[in-house]
Amino acid sequence: MEFFSVTELKNKLEKLGFVVSRALRESDLMKEYQKSNSFLSYHDKQLKQLVENMNEGVLLVDNNDVILFVNKKTCELTGYLAEELIAKTLNETLFSHISPNFIEEENISTEQKKHKTFEFELVRKDKRKIWIRISGSSLYDINGSSGSIHIFEDINERKKNEHELRKLTRAVNQSPESIVITDAEGIIEYANPVTFTLTGYSEKDLIGQKTSVFSSWEKSPQKYEQLWSTIRKGKIWKGEFQNKKKNGDLYWESATI
């Protein structure tokens, strides 16, 4: 049996207390670490689920434009499987049909990426073309730029509507008939070139004016009220007007309103 003096026993107890105290602190730190790690893991899963279920395509690339991640929507838009895109460059896949000059202009392949938004026709895996709007931003870590994130939005329907609107605008502008567009109160918002030629008014003269600027007042106020009552009900009014040009000359016009 080993005997200790009071002093030696006191010293050993102090050392033991220090070891126990340190072990308890490390245990608390480990619990906090595990708790934090669990918290981060939970939110990482939540974030990944959010990105996967977005209505826009999400694509991550490194500084060499090598694809690191794509979500489900990116695959839907492009027709590619995730494994067909990941570990390949944008130039090898999604941007293979775009000229290098365009890519450089739009800051897609430079290390000095800044937030950029542009539109282009994407060639899908099945060779079908769709219009895409891309927003790109740089990503940074403690060492500086670490790549970029690109958000893909399908604007195919919008582009089709814009094309149809341009066709309609050309048809209206080139129509041999006078066409005037107003708001619900009869304020002129648009007139085609034939209207200017026919009436002698300029665009500046007409836009913002009421259609009464053309009137010769050959019809009674009651007739005009009937006309507007018909239009406000969503019905079509057809008839004839004796209108007045800017120089005061009168002319007859068959109208559909």
JOLIN-V930591 format. One record per pair of residues at least 24 apart in sequence whose ideal C-beta (glycine too) atoms are under 7 Angstrom apart, sorted by the first residue. I is the first residue (numbers start at 1). J is the second residue. D is the distance in whole Angstrom. If there is no record, write none. Layout:
((I & J & D) (I & J & D))
//
This chain:
((56 & 151 & 5) (56 & 152 & 6) (56 & 153 & 5) (57 & 151 & 7) (57 & 152 & 3) (58 & 149 & 7) (58 & 151 & 6) (59 & 150 & 5) (59 & 152 & 7) (60 & 147 & 6) (60 & 149 & 6) (61 & 90 & 6) (61 & 147 & 5) (61 & 148 & 6) (62 & 147 & 4) (63 & 111 & 6) (63 & 145 & 6) (63 & 146 & 7) (63 & 147 & 6) (64 & 89 & 7) (65 & 89 & 5) (65 & 90 & 5) (65 & 91 & 7) (65 & 109 & 6) (68 & 147 & 7) (74 & 152 & 6) (77 & 132 & 7) (77 & 152 & 6) (77 & 154 & 6) (78 & 122 & 7) (78 & 124 & 6) (78 & 125 & 6) (79 & 124 & 4) (79 & 125 & 4) (79 & 126 & 5) (80 & 125 & 5) (94 & 122 & 7) (97 & 123 & 5) (108 & 136 & 7) (111 & 145 & 6) (113 & 138 & 4) (113 & 148 & 5) (114 & 138 & 7) (119 & 155 & 6) (130 & 154 & 7) (130 & 156 & 5) (131 & 155 & 5) (131 & 156 & 5) (131 & 159 & 4) (180 & 211 & 7) (182 & 211 & 6) (186 & 210 & 5) (186 & 211 & 5) (199 & 245 & 5) (199 & 246 & 6) (200 & 245 & 5) (200 & 246 & 4) (200 & 247 & 6) (201 & 246 & 5) (205 & 246 & 7) (214 & 243 & 4) (214 & 244 & 6) (215 & 243 & 7) (215 & 244 & 7) (216 & 242 & 5) (216 & 243 & 6) (216 & 244 & 4) (216 & 250 & 5) (218 & 242 & 4) (231 & 257 & 6))
//
